[in-house]
Structures are given as structure tokens and as C-alpha cells.
Amino acid sequence: MHRPALSVLLLLIAMPAVVWAQRDLKEIPDTDPDAELKSFTVAEGFEVNLFASEPMIASPIQINFDAQGRLWVASSEVYPQIEPGQVANDKIIVLEDTNGDGTADKSTVFADGLLIPTGVLPGDGGVYVANSTELLHMKDTDGDGKADQKRVVLSGFGTEDTHHILHTLRWGYDGMMYFNQSIYIHSHIETPHGVRRLNAGGIWQFRPETMELDVYCRGFVNSWGHHFNQWGADFATDGAYGEGINYIFPGAVYVTAADARRLVQGLNPGSPKHCGLELVGGSHLPADWQTSALTNDFRAHRVSRFVLEEDGSGFASRQAEDVIKASHGAFRPVDIKMGPDGAIYIADWYNPIIQHGEVDFRDSRRDHVHGRIWRVTKKGSPLAKSMNLETASVEQLLEALKSSDMWVRTQAKQQLKQQPREKVVPQLAAWMKSLAKDDPTTEHYRLEGLWAYQALDEVNEPLLQELLASPNHNIRAAAVRVASQWHDQISNPLEVFTAAVRDEHPRVRLEGVRALATIPSPEAMVVGLEATRQPMDRFLDFAVWQLANDLAPQWVPALQKAIAAGDTDSKILQDAQAHPASWAFAMEAIPDAAVAEAAIAIVPQDDAATAQRLVQLAAQRGDAALLGKLFASILPGGNRADDVGQIAPILKSFLVAMETRKTKPEGDLAQIESLYGSSSPEVSALAFDTAIAWSVASHDLVRSYASGDKELPATARVAAVRALAKIPGEQTTKLLVDLIGNQEASQEVRLAALESLAAIALPQASQQAAALLVKEGNEIPATAILTPFVSRKQGQVRLAEALQGKTLARDQAQLALRAARSSAQAAPELVAAIQAAGGLTGGVRQWSDEELAEITNLTMNSGDPHAGEVIFRKAELNCFKCHAIGEAGGKVGPNLISLGASAQPDYIVESLLRPSAKVKENFHSLVILTDEGKVISGIPIRESKDLLVLRDGEGKEIEIAKETIDDRAEGRSLMPDGSIDDLTTQEIVDLATFLSKLGKDEAFSIGSQRYLRKWNTLAHNNESNRAINRTSNDTVAAGNPAFVWSPIFSLVDGGVPLAELPVYRPHGNQPPFSYLQSDIEVATGGKFQLALEGPEGLSVWLDGKPVPTSELLEVDWQPGTHKLTLAVNLEARKNPVKVRVVEEKSTGRLATSTEK
């Protein structure tokens, strides 16, 4: 078994199933619905009542209303896995409130005998059911309320994981059905139009009448929420990933999509995981809720509300007051819908256990018999008038399209589809004529009319053209999406989409760009790139990037042909020469090597930045002949030889080409020597690196540079020493040994020498490393000395042999032991050798089941979460390096924002004490052995057929060409064994208590208010102290080369504790000060309010300029990075520093962490 070479703090929250977890360490909440209801804290002005509970229902998974206003429930008592011999008997249940009192009084089992049905959607005279691998349609033909007819509509959906199978059935505004699948599912669906495939997660689009099935978008870990706003813009949530609300558009690609090279990020990074999604609309709920998205933070027992606001081509989302926050441990809201009466209905799966893969399927705490539907209403607000749309006439259904309630409009369109087409179409045309064209109050009615035509699959081009010219950008954008569906039935789709790409509003442009993908032609690509010459944002950027990939089979050969023929009349070549920056974007977007020659052909003379991009692209993608021409151009006498700014990027691109494609220039590569002595340290260092990669390093010359006989800048000399790794032999070995032992050489040079020696003479390198470890007064860190060995095949074994009989200082041994235990390879020999050399007794502590049970009991009863938070923040544990809490922290391990609400204390305790017992889904490490013998470890974040991308322990992304991989294996938890062995029992209890409170207790939950959580603090050193002493605190805001800033994150409550800040006292007669800075990234310019929660003792600078200190700072910021600097007078201030962005009173928007 390999072990990853990473130093991390916590677990990869592994919540394993163990025998002791089945003992009496159980928190089983009171199952009485009244007890659960009493635990609810409800949004101000709202109230909750129980609509239905057991025995009417149990374990509801999805809910949807039908046209009669009845609530259909998909439920599974078998989940997560049927037991051997158990008969599958999961159910579809219909709930009715026959007397209108807001409580179900009738429950009918419509269908049973099902196996984990995860979706239910009334329609087409019956109900659609997601039943494992199939989409069924079930009907009641004799009126007894029970299904007596079943038809398999689609089959072939994957069933690798029961909480990822087909789910989240929903009717769209366009009359089509949408449904989801998740990360571990691989589906291959036969349809009359061909086989449709989707590997991993994504959203499907389906028209039942024609059996047309398409992938709408790809990605997500486990998305159980998808919905559209009143203009047809859609959004999704993810129940196993932390980016809150996601903005969706056709063809977009999201996290974990198979073979993805680029992703669209969510709107709320660092947010808890959410299940279900409803967008508010209707007369019953207040006006300030009408732009809200409602979803379920099922781990933290709450129903959340987000306010959605337009932002460029997409949307921004900010969290608002929760709808419901419960203290009851089994409240698990999983689905949410607006009802026919305008109320909010919440499906409560009711279960104290929610983990699927991490918790024993047979854990006795799993609940299989309870379940509730809760109903939320606004006090004093009239309910919507309900109507039975199933019995409505065509005229009534058309009038229903004017309703402010989305449920009514959606159901009306579905019912219109059930009517005879020859009856509906003429009445729809007459209804449209009755609507005033120029009246803003009717514009949405006209859009609903267009969608009704779309639902009926009846093209109405005149109406489409009218709405494409609407003064309302929302309607124009919606009309473009309809046009993309009708692209093969309207007269001039390219003209329509061209106008959209040139539209003044970015969202219309985005829809136009995506619509162009339906016209596979070079002309469509020319049009799409026009978008890059207008303001771009992250959504538009992705849309154009995706278009370049969609249309690459058309535009790449067309451009190549035009260049080869010198066809100056070709529109694509004319456009490429006129707008090379746009075409550089397109070429960078695709992995095709064929664009290399084209890139060189359109290099402009008057745009240095674009020229560099194109040349660099050619160097990365070109064949040996093209690379040879580029290499010649940077050598003395070449046309780029005098431009250092071009040489370095080209050399970097040569390295990329070699690493990813094993391609190097043709010609005399030894001429790289001419760049060793470059006046640019960067070029010089890259020249040595390139010589290593090409294996052309001249032995004597490189040795003379490495030894210091020939003068080089420091960084270049290190590169020269690394180059020796490609020059084995006695002379090189002797030089490297001399460099390692040369105390006058820099640490960087000595470590580079050790790394090179390990590559060519591992036994000698091991002896040198052992000598450094045991040498008194050696200042080279033990971790750095071990790195070349623990990251190399057989390295740790050879170093262990070299340590035999040696004596290490105890502190040095402790540091070396820590490095060995966190290595990528299992290193038992090295661990034993270090322990013996350092006189350390005992290994990693092995915790007994009884000890785990005792610590769990203490965690539940006597731990101090505040003390635990202090322990979590200890520098020696370095928890934040790998784990975030919300937006603050690393990305290597799971986000802990709602851990306490989702995990039982016993699982948290075991994951701390036995971190590798199991590893949380999506956080298994991979250990890679390359063809050069290097060992690389990290969390896989993307993989294509050619490239594997890992995130290492520093949070950096490492790209590995798959052809260089010799072996790969699943690693252990990246939390080294024994990480918390030095903590006392009480400290472990306090730490576990803190983790168990995250997202569960209000004091340890990140609420809707946005605090600045990422700060830098000025580290104390003599140079900084003198600089402040000579001047004033203003120097801190202005900046100084001597200043060293270190990251610090806020507490969960948003405060920065003063005790953790370095203290400055420049003058003895002045109070002590600490200094904080926060880089604030603005995505959308506007006015912002920053609230200093207690301004006492603070001096404030914004963008380096002093401003008066007050409780509320008001600024007008343009997009970009802005800096807030605080000087903290430690005599005048005793409370933590807390700065809040008052989002509700700000007109601009801060960037999310995924935009930075």
C-alpha cells in the first residue's frame, strides 16, 4: 500500500463503519412530529405545519404536484441497499388535502414493488417514475387510484450507486422533461434517434412525444436540484459539492464531468451541500422573496434561501435568512416544491444517518419507517386560488399562462399538450392576438405563448422574431434559446444567432454563442468569436471556449486550408488576420496540435501580447519541424533573440511539449548552451531545464556552471545543478558530493545537488543525506533532506540503510519522522531507522475500540468546542492547509462547513484517530509512479484520455501526462497517521467536539452574512520593525520590500483573534500594534458597505489611502483587486477583528473564490 507524501492536518473526513459504532453511542432523536416541529426556527413572518407524516408516508425522496393539486411522493424504505432475501416494495404515494385545511387527509399507494424509486413526475395521463435503471410510465386505467399499466420509456441508465441513479424529474418551461444522474453512473440509452451516452454526472433533456433525448449539461457530484426562473434561465444544486447555487446553460460543463478540461464553477463556493431546488414565484409569498432560490442544507437540518441577481451574462447569488433552521437531528429536508396554493412544501426524509458510502448500510441508527412533508406559509398572506387544471378547458388553460404562480403555468402547458393539437393551435394563435404587443404588462404572457408553441412542437417563426426584438433582454435571451431548439426549422438561424452575439446584453450574447453550436460550420465560429471583442465574464468566456471545441472539426481544417492555399478571400482567414487575439483564444481552447502552423501564420506585428500567445501556443503544440524553427528564432542571430520577453515563454512551452507529448525540436539542440549565460536569470535557468528535458546537456560546460567556476545568477545555478541529474558519471558524482558538503553554498544549491545525486547514484545520495541529518548545527530542514528519497522508488529503503548505526538529535528525528510518515510511499523501514537513530520509542499510537468509545462519550458530554477551535487553528497541526470551513482554507480535504450536522460523533472521533480506515468520497488520494521513478501523490480533480490532474498537499494543481505514468494506486488518507498523537485526551475531545458542532450549533455555523475570512498578517521581523519605527503605520498600507505577510483565517464566527497576531512595538512609549490586510476581489463594480463590528482601536486604509474609522465604510469600487489594511491598537482593542460586507446594501458584487 502506498502512502501519499503530504503533510496535512485533519482527516479526509472518513466516517467508517466499525463495530464499536453499533454500541450505545447513539443520538436517536424523538420521533414525534411535534418534537421535530418545536425544534424549528422559522423565517420571520412565516409559519410551518405538518402536511403529512408516517404512517401515510415513509422516507420521501422526491415530491411533485399533479394538475389536480395532489402531491405525489417517491419513497424508499429499502435505501441505501436492499438486504439479501428482502423483497423490493418501495412505493409511489399520492397525498390529497381534500378539505383545503393545509393537511393531507388521504394517502393512496399508487404503485409498490419498486426498487429505490428516486423520482416521480405526474404527466401524460399517468406518472413517470425513476426506478433504478429505467424511466417508467405508470397509469391507472380503471380509476381505482392504483397503477395497473406500466411501460418502460427509457432503459440503460447506470446503477453503480443508489444515491446517484436517475433522479430529479421535472417539467421545464418548454414542455420538455429534465432529469439528472450523478458522478458514478454510466448510462447508454437506446432511442429511436440513436444511442445517447452520459458517463458521470449531468442533466438530461427529454421530449416524451418524440423520444428525443439529449445531454443538456455535464458534471456535478450529485445534483438533486434543477429549476428555471420565470425567464427560462436555469439553476442547479449539488448534494455532494460545496458551491451552492449553480447557473446552468446548455452545453456547460461542471465539476467531475468525465474527460472535462475546463469547468464552470458555482455561485457560492464554500457553501454547504444542497439538495433540491425551488425558485420562488407567486402571489402568496412576499415581493422580496420573488427572486429567491430555496434549497435544503440537509446536513445542517435547515432550508436555505438565496437571493439571485443578474450579473453580466449570468447571475450572482447571496445567502439570505433561512426558511427553517432545526435543532432536531433527524430533520433531513431533501426536496422542496411550491404548491398549488402558493405554499412551500418540504420533503423531510427524516433520518439521523445520511452518509451513504461512508456509513455502514446496516447501521442501526438508519431510519426506514418515518418521513414527513412540511408546509410553510406566509402569515397573513392570502393563499393562491387553487384550480383543477386537469378538467380545465383550452381557453382556461391559456388564461392560466398569465398566472404569477410558476406551477400553474407549467401545468397549464402540460395539459395543453394532452388536448387535440388541431384544437389547441388555433386557440393559442387567437389568444396571442388578444395580447397587446407593446404593453410591458403582457410581455411575459407572450413569452409563455412562445413556450406553449415550443411545448406543442409547433414552430411559430413570426412570434419568435417578434420576441427576438423585445426591449427586454430576458425575453431576447429566452427567444434565442427557443431558436436554438428550432434551428433546423427556421429560415435563417445563422442570421438570428449573429444578431444575438452582437446584442448589447451579455446574457443574450451567451445564448447566441451556445446556439451557434447547432450550426456546425466555420462561419458559425467566425461569428462566435465576435463575442470576445466585447466585454467578457467567466460564463461567456466558457461559452466561447466550448464553442471552439464544439466546432473544431469544422473551423480547424477550414483555417488550415485557407492558410495553405493563401486564400485571402476566405472569410475565416480574413477574420483571423484581422482579429488574431480572438483566434488565439480559439486555438488555446482546443487541444488539437493542428493549430500550431495556423498560430504562426497569424502572428501580428503590432500586438506583442497576442504575438507571444500565438508563438507560445505553436511551441506547445507544434511538430518537431515547427519547434525547430522556433528554437532557431531564439538563438543568437534569430529574429526573437533580442526579445527576452519572448524567449522565456517559448522555452517554457518547449518543456510543456516535452512533458506532455515527448516532442522536441529538430536540429542541433546542443545550441541551447548559448542561452546558459543569458542576462536574464529566468532564461538562463530555463535553458538548463530545457537541456535536461532534451538530454543534451554538455557535461563539462554544465559542470563548470554548476560548480560555480562560471558565474550565474542564483536561480540559474540551481537549475545547472539540477541538470547534472542527466549527466551520470564519476566526475558528476564527485561534484555533487562536494556541493552537498559545501556549507558556503546556498541551501537551494545543496538540496538541488542532493536531488540530482539521488537520481544518478541513490546509495551515495543516501549516505550524504544521512550525514546531513546527523550533523550538528545543520540548518537544512529534515523535511527537505528526506524529500528526494520519499518521492523516489526505493529511496526510503536506501536512506534507511544509510541511517543504520547513526545517531540523530531527538528534535531532528521527530521532524524526520513526521516527513517519513506523511510520504507518498509506505516507509516502514525509514520510520524504524529514524526511530532507532533518534532513540524514539513506540510508533503511531493504535487506538483501541474502548478508547474510541470513551473519547466519543466525552465528546458528546463534556468537550469544549471553543477550546477545540483553538486547537484546530494550531500552526503545528496546520488544519487549514488542507481543509476549508466555508471559503477559508485549503481544498485538499473535504470542506468542514457542515460536518457536525452530517456526521455522528463516533464517526468524527474515529476519523481523527484512525484517519485511513476509510476516506470520504471524491477525496481518495492517488499515488503515481512516473517513468522517471518519481512518486507523486494528490487528490484527482480532472482526468482526460491524455492528462491526469492532481491537487497536492499545497493545494497546487499538478498535470501529469498519462503516457509518463508507470503505475498508479489508490493512496491512504492524506492525514498522516499519528498526527494528533501529541495531543492530550482532553485536547482530542475538545477538537472532536468543535468538529461535531460545525454547521450544527449556531455559534459554529456560517450564516448568511458575509464576513471577510481570508486575511494576511504582518509577520514580525527586525527589518519590518525598523521600517515602521522610522516612519509610521502608513508605511504598512503603502508597502515595503521588508514586509512579510502570512495568511490567517477568521474564526467560524468571522472574527480574527488578536492573540494569534504578531505584535509590534516600534517605540517603547507607544502601544503595541498588529496589522491585517485583506485582498478584496470585486467582480461587478458598484457601491459597497463594509461594517467594522466594533471599530475601537482600528486605523483603516483602503487601497493604500487612510480613511476615517467608523462602524460603516462606504466605497465605490471598480472590478479588480482592492486592499483593506487595518492597524490594530492592542491596548485600545480587546475583541477579535470582524469585518462584514453588507451585501444587501451594496450595488456591486464581490468575486467568489472560484472567480479569483
Summary of the structure (lengths in Angstrom):
residues: 1156
radius of gyration: 32.1
end to end distance: 37.2
largest distance: 97.0
contacts: 4104
relative contact order: 0.08
helix: 36%
strand: 22%
